Amino acid sequence: MAGNGPLRGAQKSSAAVSSEQASEGGRQARSLQRPA
């Protein structure tokens, strides 16, 4: 993605970014809650 340049990242909607962060956080939380 870095190869696309900074403008490509800036064009991504904040809604899409927050959605990705939310799903990412959900995955991490589930993996942390899962017993070793």
PLY file of the C-alpha trace (Angstrom):
ply
format ascii 1.0
element vertex 36
property float x
property float y
property float z
element edge 35
property int vertex1
property int vertex2
end_header
0.00 0.00 0.00
2.91 2.33 0.65
3.82 1.94 -3.01
0.57 3.70 -3.93
1.75 6.88 -2.23
0.32 8.92 0.68
-2.60 10.25 -1.36
-4.11 6.78 -1.73
-4.31 6.39 2.05
-5.70 9.90 2.47
-8.52 9.16 0.01
-9.72 6.20 2.11
-12.86 7.22 3.99
-12.58 7.58 7.75
-15.59 5.27 8.05
-13.72 2.49 6.29
-10.65 3.08 8.45
-12.63 3.01 11.70
-14.45 -0.10 10.49
-11.15 -1.86 9.84
-9.80 -0.83 13.24
-12.97 -2.06 14.95
-12.82 -5.47 13.29
-9.10 -5.69 14.01
-9.70 -4.87 17.68
-12.47 -7.48 17.84
-10.15 -10.18 16.48
-7.43 -9.28 18.99
-9.91 -9.26 21.89
-11.27 -12.70 20.98
-7.78 -14.17 20.65
-6.79 -12.64 24.02
-9.91 -14.02 25.73
-9.30 -17.50 24.32
-7.54 -19.70 26.92
-3.99 -20.68 26.06
0 1
1 2
2 3
3 4
4 5
5 6
6 7
7 8
8 9
9 10
10 11
11 12
12 13
13 14
14 15
15 16
16 17
17 18
18 19
19 20
20 21
21 22
22 23
23 24
24 25
25 26
26 27
27 28
28 29
29 30
30 31
31 32
32 33
33 34
34 35
